[in-house]
């Protein structure tokens, strides 16, 4: 397939890392194929895995266990990178494995004891909540989210992510045509909705160095929400990347340059 295979000059730094790459919804380990050569060119190692997203009963903890099982037994410097949905997973992995840094790429930032849907349910109408079989938490627990910007771009809500045209419009609109078609051909059915419905099992977010990359052309997760939430929850400022929701597919070289800084 034209445009996907290339040669990158190799150079080595003295300080190498192992990048553990955790994919988001509807994707798999394949989605990192364009990014990995740029990390390898700088001497870094990578590991990627397929999360059990096709198992409707899979929980956040089972997702985290899949990541942990994929990690080699090593004392190397580990950087956990989570895209989109995987923001709810890498924080759990960091509770079990010693890592140096968490990197959220256009990713959800979990709130301990609260589900993703709990955080933005106040933006949905009663009919939508009913269709989602949503059972609300104690309203007093959720009031703190009412002042937050809307988490998802309104145009993405209620869309059929199994539709190729929707994937192109929301996930892949800034990708090269051959890359977009390849990604669509590799997309997986997302059966587990644990990242939406399951309350995050953490009691607190891990005290680990964090980096957040906000994609300014994201059509799914609101960049406004991302900038707000990363400051409130992680205590850092978001790094801006001029891309859509999947920079590992649309601009892997730029994404790699931000990961290795």
C-alpha positions in Angstrom: 0.0 0.0 0.0 1.5 3.3 -1.1 2.7 5.7 1.5 2.7 3.3 4.4 6.2 1.9 4.0 9.3 4.1 4.3 12.8 4.3 5.6 13.8 6.5 8.5 17.4 7.4 9.2 18.4 5.8 12.5 20.1 7.7 15.3 20.5 6.8 19.0 20.1 8.8 22.2 21.9 7.8 25.4 18.6 7.6 27.2 16.2 5.1 25.8 12.6 4.3 26.7 10.2 1.5 26.2 6.9 3.0 24.9 3.9 0.9 25.7 1.2 1.9 23.2 -2.4 1.4 24.2 -5.0 1.8 21.5 -8.5 3.4 21.7 -11.9 2.2 20.7 -12.5 0.5 17.4 -8.8 0.1 16.8 -6.0 -2.4 17.6 -2.3 -2.7 17.9 -2.1 -2.2 14.1 -2.9 1.5 14.6 0.6 2.2 15.9 2.3 0.8 12.8 3.1 4.2 11.3 4.3 5.7 14.6 6.6 2.9 15.7 9.3 3.4 13.0 9.8 7.0 14.2 10.3 5.9 17.8 12.6 3.0 16.7 14.7 5.4 14.6 15.6 7.2 17.9 16.6 3.9 19.5 13.4 3.5 21.6 11.6 0.2 22.0 7.9 -0.3 21.7 5.2 -2.8 22.7 1.6 -2.8 21.5 -1.3 -5.2 22.1 -4.9 -5.9 21.1 -7.3 -5.1 23.9 -10.3 -7.4 24.1 -12.7 -4.8 22.9 -14.8 -7.5 21.0 -15.7 -9.0 24.4 -18.8 -7.2 25.6 -18.2 -8.2 29.2 -14.6 -7.0 29.3 -13.9 -4.6 32.2 -11.4 -1.8 32.6 -9.4 -4.1 34.9 -9.3 -6.8 32.2 -8.1 -4.2 29.7 -5.4 -3.2 32.1 -4.4 -6.8 32.7 -4.0 -7.3 28.9 -1.6 -4.3 28.8 0.3 -5.6 31.9 0.7 -9.1 30.3 2.1 -7.6 27.1 4.8 -5.7 28.9 8.2 -7.5 29.1 9.8 -8.1 32.4 12.2 -5.2 32.4 13.8 -2.5 34.4 13.7 -0.2 31.4 12.3 3.3 31.5 8.6 2.7 30.6 6.3 5.4 29.1 2.6 4.5 28.9 0.8 6.1 25.9 -3.0 5.9 25.8 -5.1 7.1 22.9 -8.7 8.1 23.4 -10.5 5.4 25.4 -7.1 4.1 26.7 -6.9 7.1 29.0 -9.2 5.2 31.3 -6.8 2.2 31.2 -3.2 3.5 31.5 -3.9 4.9 34.9 -4.9 1.4 36.1 -1.8 -0.1 34.6 0.4 2.5 36.4 -1.0 1.2 39.7 0.5 -2.2 39.0 3.6 -1.5 37.0 6.4 1.0 37.7 6.3 3.5 34.9 8.1 6.9 34.4 5.4 8.8 32.5 1.8 8.6 31.4 1.0 10.2 28.0 -2.7 10.9 27.1 -3.2 11.4 23.4 -6.7 12.9 22.7 -7.7 10.8 25.6 -10.3 10.6 28.4 -9.0 11.4 31.8 -10.7 9.2 34.4 -12.2 10.5 37.6 -11.9 8.0 40.5 -15.1 6.3 41.4 -17.0 7.9 38.5 -17.8 6.7 35.0 -17.2 8.6 31.8 -21.0 8.7 31.2 -21.5 10.1 34.8 -19.2 13.0 33.9 -21.2 14.2 30.8 -24.7 12.8 31.5 -26.0 16.3 32.3 -25.4 17.3 28.6 -27.7 14.6 27.4 -31.5 14.7 27.2 -33.8 12.3 29.0 -34.6 10.2 26.0 -30.9 9.7 25.1 -30.1 8.7 28.7 -33.1 6.3 28.7 -31.8 4.7 25.4 -28.4 4.2 27.1 -30.1 2.5 30.1 -28.3 5.0 32.3 -28.7 4.7 36.0 -27.6 8.0 37.5 -25.4 8.3 40.5 -26.2 10.4 43.5 -26.7 13.8 41.9 -24.6 15.5 44.6 -21.6 13.5 43.4 -22.1 14.8 39.8 -22.7 18.5 40.4 -18.9 19.2 40.2 -19.0 18.3 36.5 -21.8 20.7 35.6 -19.4 23.6 35.3 -17.0 21.7 33.0 -17.0 22.2 29.2 -18.8 19.5 27.2 -16.6 16.4 27.0 -17.6 15.3 23.5 -18.1 17.3 20.3 -21.9 17.4 19.9 -21.7 16.3 16.2 -20.1 13.0 17.4 -22.9 12.0 19.8 -25.3 9.3 18.6 -23.3 8.5 15.5 -22.8 4.9 14.2 -19.1 4.2 14.6 -19.5 1.0 12.6 -20.3 3.1 9.5 -17.3 3.7 7.3 -18.4 7.2 6.4 -18.7 8.1 10.1 -15.2 6.7 10.8 -13.9 8.8 7.9 -15.6 11.9 9.1 -14.8 11.7 12.8 -11.6 9.6 13.1 -9.7 9.9 9.8 -10.7 13.2 8.1 -7.2 14.5 8.1 -5.4 11.3 7.1 -4.0 10.6 3.7 -6.6 8.7 1.6 -4.5 5.4 1.5 -3.9 5.6 5.2 -7.6 6.2 5.9 -8.7 3.3 3.7 -6.2 1.0 5.4 -7.4 2.1 8.8 -11.0 1.5 7.9 -10.2 -2.0 6.6 -8.5 -2.8 10.0 -11.1 -1.3 12.3 -12.6 -3.6 15.0 -16.0 -3.9 16.4 -16.2 -2.2 19.9 -18.4 -4.5 22.0 -17.1 -3.6 25.5 -18.4 -0.2 26.7 -16.7 -0.4 30.1 -14.8 2.9 29.3 -18.2 4.6 29.1 -20.3 2.9 31.8 -17.9 1.5 34.4 -17.0 3.6 37.4 -13.3 4.0 37.5 -12.0 1.7 40.2 -9.1 4.0 41.3 -9.3 5.8 44.6 -6.9 8.5 43.3 -5.0 9.1 40.1 -1.4 7.9 40.3 1.2 10.4 41.3 3.3 10.0 38.1 4.6 12.5 35.6 1.9 13.1 33.0 1.7 14.6 29.5 -1.4 15.4 27.6 -1.5 15.9 23.8 -4.7 17.7 22.7 -5.6 17.4 19.1 -6.9 20.8 17.9 -9.0 19.4 15.0 -10.5 16.6 17.1 -14.1 15.9 16.0 -14.8 13.5 18.9 -13.3 14.6 22.2 -13.6 18.3 22.7 -10.3 20.2 22.7 -11.9 22.7 25.0 -12.7 20.0 27.5 -9.3 18.4 27.2 -7.5 21.7 28.0 -9.7 22.2 31.0 -9.6 18.7 32.3 -5.9 18.2 32.0 -5.3 21.3 34.1 -7.9 20.4 36.7 -7.1 16.7 37.0 -3.4 16.3 36.0 -2.1 19.7 37.0 -0.3 20.3 33.7 -1.0 22.3 30.5 -2.0 20.4 27.4 0.5 20.2 24.5 -1.2 21.3 21.3 -1.0 19.2 18.1 -2.7 20.4 14.9 -4.4 17.2 14.0 -7.7 15.2 14.2 -8.5 12.5 16.7 -5.9 10.0 15.4 -2.5 11.7 15.1 -0.7 8.3 15.1 -2.4 7.8 11.7 -2.5 11.4 10.3 0.9 12.8 11.5 2.9 10.1 13.1 6.2 11.9 12.8 4.9 15.0 14.6 3.4 12.8 17.3 6.7 10.9 17.8 8.5 14.2 18.2 6.2 15.1 21.1 6.4 11.7 22.7 10.2 11.6 22.9 10.7 15.2 24.2 
